[in-house]
Amino acid sequence: MKMKLRRFITLLLSLAIASACFAHVGSPDVYFQGQAGAYNIVVVVRTPQMIPGVAEIEIRSDKPGIRTVKIVPLYIIGPGSKYPPPPDVLQPTPGDSQFFTGKLWLMGSGSWEVRIEVDDDNGTATLAVPVPAAARNTLPMQRSLGILLLGLMTLLVVAIVSILGASRREGQLEPGAQAGPQQKRAAKIVMLVALVIVIALLAAGRWWWLDKSSSDSARKIYQPPKLSVSLDQSGKLLLHMGESPWHTRRPDTVMTALIPDHGHLMHLFLVRMPAMDRFYHLHPAQVGPEDFSDDLGMITPGHYQVFADIVRASGFPDTMVAETDLPGNGSAFGAFGRGSPDDSEASAAALSEASADNLTAPLADGGRMIWEREPGALSANKLLWFKFSVEDAGGVPSQNLEPYMGMAGHAEFIRSDFSVFAHVHPDGSAPMAAVNLANANFAAQGSMMAAMPGMQLGLHKLSAEVSFPYGFPKAGLYRIFVQVKRNGHVETGVFDAHVN
């Protein structure tokens, strides 16, 4: 029994961790913007905690003219990707012709897409939004229902014990006769034995239920692979991905093989704890099926929070989490940047309540980044547009921004307690590899490019402004790292924000 209790406690702890580690850490909702015909639309998909479950969809167009929006959920890969169900038709919200809302059932865990068809006077246009679906937590019983069931159980126990006692006390008496001391004493013994048996049955039932719940939760509740981090004698960072039973049980809808996202199989983020004053965005090389390594440069010593982003062959994203201690700059460490040319680093003042809500951040070359923030407080669980402009050392809007791994920029949103981590792009929070897979299901190459503006950066000169659609999942103090590329170098603006 003690072992079962320990298993149950471990399960509860794992559920708490799992709820924080789905795709982006603690940030399960999907934010996406894309081009559907003549309309730029922004999509928010609020994923359910349990599967099967209902996802809430919000769609906003940049201009009026859309008559209806049709939405269809289907798997990105496998047989489920070939047989879409009938679409749900959304109408404009009364009083706002550019805003549409709806709900969709996601019937199983895996890599889904929400296919969106926009209809106006000129015809229809389609794009797809990748949506990873997985059970993240168990829902608690309503307090009122629990009280009701407890009351009914107590009533049944009392009734069973009373009936058995009355049967022993009066079952053999003649009509009208009264029970004597012997019958009453025997009835009490029967009632006591009955109570012990009923309690034992309830305890056995509870044990069975906890065991069954533990087994089912271990199979159904999403957990990312465990990540172990170490250093070899030369100072090389070694990363090992642990086994992932949740993924291997779903070979058709999740898969275990990895695919590149923005040209890399892994995006690794190191953030020094607790001050968040050092930040590294690295791209380790794969050296085995579950192993990666990175030739670290001159890393500032300290205790680091580690976030490792990967994307499965189905488009399903994982963010693995670990902590590690990195030593000082010994002879094993050379200058930073010895690994991928896309690697970057940033330093900032320690995160504090006093540092929050800054609107400008200095850049390494003497320029600065400006947060074009709208007036008012930041609210959680709400779509927000994060717009940043870059100026050179003379205060002039930058004319030399370059694509950084195929995007105008990258942004990382991290809560002060590290319970939230989100890696976001100008197209949204979905990995570009997943967007490619979702849109490849129905679009020709030309349509794919139209649906994914981030993939066309090589065709256009970048402006001095970069923006990101995202919503904070909960209130708190956040640090935002905004990364752009100028003159072949990655520069990072650091901003802090209070969220209500």
C-alpha positions as CSV (number, residue, x, y, z in Angstrom):
1,M,0.0,0.0,0.0
2,K,2.9,2.4,0.8
3,M,4.3,1.7,-2.6
4,K,1.0,2.5,-4.3
5,L,0.8,5.7,-2.3
6,R,4.3,6.7,-3.4
7,R,3.3,6.0,-7.0
8,F,0.2,8.2,-6.6
9,I,2.2,11.1,-5.2
10,T,4.8,10.7,-8.0
11,L,2.0,10.8,-10.5
12,L,0.6,14.0,-9.1
13,L,4.0,15.6,-9.2
14,S,4.5,14.4,-12.8
15,L,1.1,15.8,-13.8
16,A,2.1,19.2,-12.4
17,I,5.3,19.1,-14.4
18,A,3.5,17.8,-17.5
19,S,1.0,20.7,-17.4
20,A,4.0,23.1,-17.6
21,C,6.0,21.3,-20.3
22,F,3.6,20.9,-23.2
23,A,5.3,22.2,-26.4
24,H,6.3,25.7,-25.2
25,V,6.6,25.4,-21.4
26,G,3.4,26.5,-19.7
27,S,2.1,28.2,-22.9
28,P,0.0,25.6,-24.8
29,D,-2.1,28.0,-26.9
30,V,-1.2,28.5,-30.6
31,Y,-0.8,31.9,-32.1
32,F,-0.5,32.2,-35.9
33,Q,-0.7,34.8,-38.7
34,G,-0.8,34.0,-42.4
35,Q,-2.2,35.1,-45.7
36,A,-5.5,33.7,-47.0
37,G,-6.1,35.2,-50.4
38,A,-6.3,39.0,-50.0
39,Y,-6.6,38.8,-46.2
40,N,-4.0,38.6,-43.5
41,I,-5.6,36.7,-40.7
42,V,-4.5,36.1,-37.1
43,V,-5.6,32.8,-35.5
44,V,-5.6,31.9,-31.8
45,V,-6.2,28.2,-30.9
46,R,-6.8,27.6,-27.2
47,T,-6.1,23.9,-26.8
48,P,-8.1,21.8,-24.3
49,Q,-6.5,20.3,-21.2
50,M,-8.0,16.9,-21.8
51,I,-8.2,14.8,-25.0
52,P,-10.9,14.3,-26.3
53,G,-11.6,17.9,-25.7
54,V,-12.9,21.1,-27.3
55,A,-10.5,23.7,-28.8
56,E,-11.6,27.3,-28.9
57,I,-10.8,29.2,-32.2
58,E,-10.5,32.9,-32.7
59,I,-9.9,34.4,-36.1
60,R,-9.4,38.1,-37.0
61,S,-9.0,39.5,-40.5
62,D,-7.0,42.7,-41.2
63,K,-9.9,44.1,-43.3
64,P,-13.6,43.5,-43.9
65,G,-15.0,41.5,-46.8
66,I,-15.0,37.9,-45.6
67,R,-18.5,36.4,-45.7
68,T,-17.8,33.1,-43.9
69,V,-15.0,31.1,-42.5
70,K,-14.9,27.3,-42.5
71,I,-12.7,25.3,-40.1
72,V,-11.8,21.7,-40.2
73,P,-9.7,19.7,-37.7
74,L,-7.6,16.8,-39.1
75,Y,-4.3,15.1,-38.4
76,I,-1.2,16.4,-40.3
77,I,0.0,12.9,-41.1
78,G,-1.4,9.4,-41.3
79,P,-4.8,8.1,-42.5
80,G,-6.6,10.9,-40.5
81,S,-5.0,13.5,-42.8
82,K,-6.8,12.2,-45.9
83,Y,-10.4,12.2,-44.7
84,P,-11.4,15.5,-43.3
85,P,-14.8,15.7,-41.5
86,P,-17.5,18.2,-42.7
87,P,-16.4,21.8,-41.8
88,D,-17.9,24.0,-39.2
89,V,-19.1,27.3,-40.7
90,L,-18.3,30.5,-38.7
91,Q,-20.2,33.7,-39.1
92,P,-18.8,37.2,-38.3
93,T,-19.3,38.3,-34.7
94,P,-22.2,40.8,-34.4
95,G,-20.8,44.3,-34.4
96,D,-17.4,43.2,-35.7
97,S,-17.3,41.8,-39.2
98,Q,-13.6,41.0,-39.0
99,F,-13.8,38.7,-36.0
100,F,-14.9,35.0,-36.1
101,T,-15.0,32.5,-33.2
102,G,-15.8,28.8,-33.1
103,K,-15.1,25.5,-31.3
104,L,-13.7,22.2,-32.6
105,W,-13.4,18.8,-31.1
106,L,-9.9,17.2,-31.0
107,M,-10.6,13.5,-30.6
108,G,-7.1,12.2,-30.1
109,S,-3.6,13.2,-29.0
110,G,-1.2,14.0,-31.8
111,S,-0.2,16.5,-34.4
112,W,-3.3,18.2,-35.7
113,E,-4.0,21.0,-38.1
114,V,-6.9,23.4,-38.3
115,R,-7.7,24.0,-41.9
116,I,-9.2,27.4,-42.5
117,E,-11.1,28.3,-45.6
118,V,-12.0,32.0,-46.2
119,D,-14.8,32.8,-48.5
120,D,-15.6,36.3,-50.1
121,D,-16.9,37.7,-53.3
122,N,-13.8,36.7,-55.2
123,G,-13.8,33.0,-54.2
124,T,-12.1,31.0,-51.5
125,A,-8.6,30.8,-50.0
126,T,-7.2,28.2,-47.6
127,L,-4.4,27.9,-45.1
128,A,-3.6,25.5,-42.3
129,V,-2.5,26.1,-38.7
130,P,-0.6,23.3,-36.9
131,V,-2.0,22.4,-33.5
132,P,-0.3,19.9,-31.1
133,A,-3.0,18.2,-29.0
134,A,-2.3,16.2,-25.9
135,A,-3.8,15.7,-22.5
136,R,-2.0,18.0,-20.1
137,N,-3.7,17.4,-16.8
138,T,-6.6,15.7,-15.1
139,L,-9.7,17.8,-14.3
140,P,-10.7,17.9,-10.6
141,M,-14.1,16.9,-9.5
142,Q,-16.5,19.7,-8.7
143,R,-16.6,20.4,-5.0
144,S,-20.4,20.3,-4.9
145,L,-20.5,16.9,-6.7
146,G,-17.8,15.5,-4.3
147,I,-19.9,16.6,-1.3
148,L,-23.0,15.0,-2.8
149,L,-21.2,11.7,-3.5
150,L,-19.6,11.6,-0.1
151,G,-23.0,12.1,1.5
152,L,-24.6,9.3,-0.6
153,M,-21.7,7.0,0.2
154,T,-22.1,7.7,3.9
155,L,-25.9,7.1,3.7
156,L,-25.3,3.7,1.9
157,V,-22.7,2.6,4.5
158,V,-25.1,3.4,7.3
159,A,-28.0,1.7,5.6
160,I,-26.0,-1.5,4.9
161,V,-24.7,-1.7,8.4
162,S,-28.2,-0.9,9.9
163,I,-30.0,-3.5,7.7
164,L,-27.6,-6.3,8.7
165,G,-27.8,-5.4,12.4
166,A,-31.6,-5.3,12.3
167,S,-31.7,-8.6,10.5
168,R,-29.5,-10.3,13.2
169,R,-31.4,-8.6,16.0
170,E,-35.0,-9.1,14.9
171,G,-34.9,-11.6,12.0
172,Q,-35.8,-14.7,14.1
173,L,-38.3,-13.0,16.6
174,E,-41.9,-13.9,16.6
175,P,-44.3,-11.1,15.4
176,G,-44.7,-8.5,18.2
177,A,-41.8,-9.9,20.3
178,Q,-39.1,-7.6,21.6
179,A,-35.4,-8.2,21.2
180,G,-33.6,-9.2,24.3
181,P,-30.0,-8.4,25.5
182,Q,-28.6,-11.4,23.7
183,Q,-30.1,-10.4,20.3
184,K,-29.0,-6.8,20.8
185,R,-25.4,-7.9,21.7
186,A,-25.3,-10.2,18.6
187,A,-26.7,-7.4,16.4
188,K,-23.9,-5.0,17.6
189,I,-21.3,-7.6,16.7
190,V,-22.8,-8.1,13.3
191,M,-22.9,-4.3,12.7
192,L,-19.2,-4.0,13.8
193,V,-18.1,-6.8,11.5
194,A,-20.2,-5.4,8.6
195,L,-18.7,-1.9,9.1
196,V,-15.2,-3.4,9.0
197,I,-16.0,-5.3,5.8
198,V,-17.6,-2.3,4.1
199,I,-14.6,-0.1,5.0
200,A,-12.2,-2.8,3.7
201,L,-14.2,-3.0,0.4
202,L,-14.1,0.8,0.1
203,A,-10.3,0.8,0.7
204,A,-9.8,-1.9,-1.9
205,G,-11.9,0.0,-4.3
206,R,-9.9,3.2,-3.7
207,W,-6.6,1.2,-4.2
208,W,-7.9,-0.2,-7.5
209,W,-9.1,3.2,-8.6
210,L,-5.7,4.9,-7.8
211,D,-3.8,2.1,-9.5
212,K,-6.0,2.3,-12.6
213,S,-5.8,6.1,-12.6
214,S,-2.0,6.0,-12.3
215,S,-1.7,3.5,-15.2
216,D,-4.1,5.5,-17.4
217,S,-2.5,8.9,-16.6
218,A,1.0,7.5,-17.4
219,R,-0.2,6.5,-20.8
220,K,-2.4,9.5,-21.6
221,I,-1.0,12.6,-19.9
222,Y,1.7,14.2,-22.1
223,Q,5.2,14.3,-20.8
224,P,8.2,15.5,-22.8
225,P,11.4,13.4,-22.9
226,K,13.7,13.9,-20.0
227,L,16.9,15.8,-20.9
228,S,20.3,15.1,-19.2
229,V,23.0,17.8,-19.6
230,S,26.7,17.3,-18.9
231,L,30.2,18.5,-19.9
232,D,33.0,16.3,-21.1
233,Q,36.6,16.9,-20.3
234,S,37.1,19.3,-23.2
235,G,34.2,21.5,-22.1
236,K,31.9,20.2,-24.8
237,L,28.2,20.3,-23.8
238,L,26.5,16.9,-24.0
239,L,22.8,16.5,-24.2
240,H,20.9,13.2,-24.0
241,M,17.2,12.8,-24.7
242,G,15.6,10.1,-22.5
243,E,13.0,7.6,-23.6
244,S,9.6,8.9,-24.3
245,P,6.9,6.2,-23.9
246,W,4.1,8.8,-24.6
247,H,5.6,9.4,-28.1
248,T,6.3,5.8,-28.9
249,R,2.7,4.8,-28.1
250,R,1.6,7.1,-30.9
251,P,3.7,6.2,-33.9
252,D,1.2,7.4,-36.5
253,T,0.1,10.8,-35.0
254,V,3.2,12.0,-33.1
255,M,6.2,9.9,-34.2
256,T,9.7,10.0,-32.7
257,A,12.0,11.0,-35.6
258,L,13.2,14.6,-35.7
259,I,13.0,17.1,-38.5
260,P,14.9,20.4,-38.9
261,D,13.1,23.6,-37.9
262,H,14.8,26.8,-39.2
263,G,17.6,24.7,-40.4
264,H,18.4,23.0,-37.0
265,L,17.3,19.8,-35.3
266,M,17.5,21.5,-31.9
267,H,17.3,25.0,-30.6
268,L,18.9,25.2,-27.2
269,F,18.4,28.1,-24.8
270,L,20.5,28.6,-21.7
271,V,19.3,31.2,-19.2
272,R,21.3,31.9,-16.0
273,M,19.2,31.5,-12.9
274,P,17.7,33.3,-11.1
275,A,18.7,36.8,-12.5
276,M,18.2,36.0,-16.2
277,D,21.2,38.2,-16.8
278,R,22.9,35.8,-19.3
279,F,21.2,34.3,-22.3
280,Y,22.4,31.9,-25.0
281,H,20.6,30.6,-28.1
282,L,22.6,27.6,-29.4
283,H,22.2,24.9,-32.0
284,P,23.8,21.6,-31.0
285,A,24.8,19.1,-33.5
286,Q,23.2,15.6,-33.5
287,V,25.8,12.9,-32.7
288,G,23.5,10.0,-32.1
289,P,19.8,9.1,-32.3
290,E,19.1,10.7,-28.9
291,D,22.4,12.6,-28.4
292,F,23.5,16.2,-29.2
293,S,26.6,18.1,-28.5
294,D,27.7,21.7,-28.7
295,D,31.2,23.2,-28.7
296,L,30.6,25.9,-26.1
297,G,32.4,29.2,-26.3
298,M,33.2,31.4,-23.4
299,I,30.2,30.9,-21.2
300,T,29.8,32.9,-18.1
301,P,29.8,30.6,-15.1
302,G,26.6,29.9,-13.1
303,H,23.5,27.8,-12.7
304,Y,21.5,27.7,-15.9
305,Q,17.9,26.8,-16.8
306,V,18.0,24.8,-20.1
307,F,15.2,24.7,-22.7
308,A,15.6,22.5,-25.7
309,D,13.2,22.8,-28.7
310,I,12.7,19.9,-31.1
311,V,10.1,19.1,-33.8
312,R,8.9,15.5,-34.6
313,A,8.5,14.2,-38.1
314,S,4.7,14.7,-37.6
315,G,5.1,18.4,-36.8
316,F,4.6,17.8,-33.1
317,P,6.9,20.1,-31.0
318,D,8.6,19.3,-27.7
319,T,10.4,21.5,-25.3
320,M,12.6,19.6,-22.9
321,V,13.7,21.2,-19.6
322,A,16.7,20.7,-17.4
323,E,19.1,22.6,-15.1
324,T,22.9,22.6,-15.1
325,D,25.9,24.2,-13.6
326,L,28.5,25.6,-16.0
327,P,32.0,26.3,-14.8
328,G,34.2,29.3,-15.2
329,N,36.2,30.2,-18.3
330,G,38.9,27.5,-18.1
331,S,41.3,26.7,-20.9
332,A,38.8,24.3,-22.4
333,F,36.6,27.2,-23.4
334,G,37.4,29.3,-26.4
335,A,35.7,32.4,-27.7
336,F,32.0,32.3,-28.0
337,G,30.5,31.3,-31.4
338,R,32.7,28.2,-32.0
339,G,29.5,26.2,-32.9
340,S,26.8,27.2,-35.4
341,P,27.0,30.6,-37.0
342,D,23.4,31.1,-35.9
343,D,24.4,30.9,-32.2
344,S,24.0,34.1,-30.2
345,E,24.4,35.4,-26.7
346,A,23.1,38.4,-24.7
347,S,23.7,40.0,-21.3
348,A,21.4,42.3,-19.3
349,A,20.9,43.6,-15.8
350,A,19.4,41.2,-13.3
351,L,15.6,40.8,-13.6
352,S,13.8,42.7,-10.8
353,E,10.4,44.3,-10.2
354,A,12.1,47.7,-10.6
355,S,13.5,46.9,-14.0
356,A,10.2,46.0,-15.6
357,D,8.3,47.9,-18.4
358,N,11.4,49.4,-20.1
359,L,10.7,50.5,-23.7
360,T,14.2,50.7,-25.0
361,A,17.1,48.2,-25.0
362,P,20.7,48.9,-26.0
363,L,22.3,46.8,-28.8
364,A,25.9,45.7,-29.0
365,D,26.8,48.0,-31.9
366,G,25.7,51.2,-30.2
367,G,22.2,51.1,-31.7
368,R,19.0,50.4,-29.8
369,M,15.8,48.5,-30.0
370,I,12.5,50.2,-29.2
371,W,9.3,48.4,-27.9
372,E,6.4,50.1,-29.7
373,R,4.1,49.2,-26.9
374,E,0.5,50.3,-26.8
375,P,-0.6,52.3,-23.7
376,G,-2.2,50.4,-20.8
377,A,-1.4,47.4,-18.8
378,L,-0.6,44.0,-20.3
379,S,-3.2,41.3,-19.6
380,A,-2.9,37.6,-19.6
381,N,-4.8,35.2,-21.9
382,K,-5.2,37.9,-24.5
383,L,-3.8,38.2,-28.0
384,L,-1.2,40.9,-28.1
385,W,1.0,42.4,-30.8
386,F,4.6,42.9,-29.8
387,K,6.2,45.4,-32.2
388,F,9.9,46.4,-32.0
389,S,11.8,48.8,-34.1
390,V,15.6,48.9,-34.5
391,E,17.7,52.1,-34.8
392,D,21.4,52.5,-35.5
393,A,23.8,54.4,-33.4
394,G,22.7,57.7,-34.9
395,G,19.0,57.1,-34.0
396,V,18.1,56.4,-37.6
397,P,15.8,53.4,-38.4
398,S,18.0,50.5,-39.4
399,Q,18.5,49.7,-43.1
400,N,20.5,46.6,-42.8
401,L,18.3,44.0,-41.0
402,E,18.8,40.5,-42.4
403,P,16.8,37.2,-42.1
404,Y,17.7,35.3,-39.0
405,M,17.2,31.6,-39.7
406,G,14.6,32.4,-42.3
407,M,12.6,34.9,-40.2
408,A,12.7,38.6,-39.6
409,G,13.3,37.9,-35.9
410,H,12.9,35.5,-33.0
411,A,11.5,36.3,-29.5
412,E,11.6,34.3,-26.3
413,F,9.1,35.0,-23.5
414,I,10.2,33.7,-20.1
415,R,8.4,34.1,-16.8
416,S,10.6,35.1,-13.8
417,D,10.0,31.7,-12.1
418,F,10.7,29.8,-15.4
419,S,7.3,28.3,-15.4
420,V,6.6,29.9,-18.9
421,F,8.9,29.7,-21.9
422,A,7.8,30.4,-25.4
423,H,9.9,30.7,-28.6
424,V,7.9,32.9,-31.0
425,H,8.3,34.1,-34.6
426,P,6.7,36.8,-36.7
427,D,4.3,34.1,-38.0
428,G,3.4,33.0,-34.5
429,S,4.2,30.4,-32.0
430,A,3.9,27.3,-34.3
431,P,7.2,25.8,-35.5
432,M,7.8,26.6,-39.2
433,A,8.5,22.9,-39.9
434,A,5.0,22.1,-38.6
435,V,3.5,24.9,-40.7
436,N,5.2,23.5,-43.8
437,L,3.8,20.0,-43.2
438,A,0.3,21.3,-42.5
439,N,0.1,23.4,-45.6
440,A,1.8,20.8,-47.8
441,N,-1.3,18.6,-47.3
442,F,-3.5,20.7,-49.6
443,A,-1.5,23.5,-51.2
444,A,0.8,23.7,-54.2
445,Q,4.2,25.2,-53.6
446,G,3.0,28.7,-54.7
447,S,0.1,28.7,-52.3
448,M,2.3,27.5,-49.5
449,M,4.6,30.5,-50.0
450,A,1.6,32.8,-49.9
451,A,0.4,31.3,-46.7
452,M,3.7,31.6,-45.0
453,P,5.1,35.2,-45.2
454,G,8.1,34.2,-43.1
455,M,9.4,32.0,-45.9
456,Q,9.6,34.9,-48.4
457,L,12.1,37.0,-46.6
458,G,14.8,36.5,-49.2
459,L,12.6,38.1,-51.8
460,H,12.0,41.4,-49.9
461,K,14.1,44.0,-48.1
462,L,13.4,43.8,-44.4
463,S,12.0,46.9,-42.6
464,A,13.4,48.3,-39.4
465,E,10.4,46.8,-37.5
466,V,9.7,43.3,-36.4
467,S,6.5,42.1,-34.7
468,F,5.2,39.0,-33.0
469,P,1.6,37.7,-32.1
470,Y,1.5,36.2,-28.7
471,G,-0.5,36.1,-25.5
472,F,0.9,35.6,-21.9
473,P,-0.7,32.5,-20.4
474,K,-0.7,33.9,-16.8
475,A,0.1,37.0,-14.8
476,G,3.6,37.7,-13.5
477,L,6.9,39.3,-14.3
478,Y,8.4,38.3,-17.7
479,R,11.6,38.9,-19.5
480,I,11.5,39.1,-23.3
481,F,14.5,38.5,-25.5
482,V,14.1,39.8,-29.1
483,Q,16.6,38.7,-31.6
484,V,17.4,40.2,-35.0
485,K,20.3,40.0,-37.4
486,R,22.3,43.0,-38.7
487,N,25.4,43.0,-40.8
488,G,25.9,39.2,-40.2
489,H,25.6,39.5,-36.4
490,V,22.7,38.5,-34.2
491,E,21.7,41.2,-31.7
492,T,19.3,40.8,-28.8
493,G,17.1,43.4,-27.2
494,V,16.0,42.6,-23.6
495,F,12.7,43.9,-22.2
496,D,10.9,43.3,-18.9
497,A,7.2,43.4,-18.4
498,H,4.5,43.1,-15.7
499,V,1.5,41.1,-16.8
500,N,-1.8,41.4,-14.9
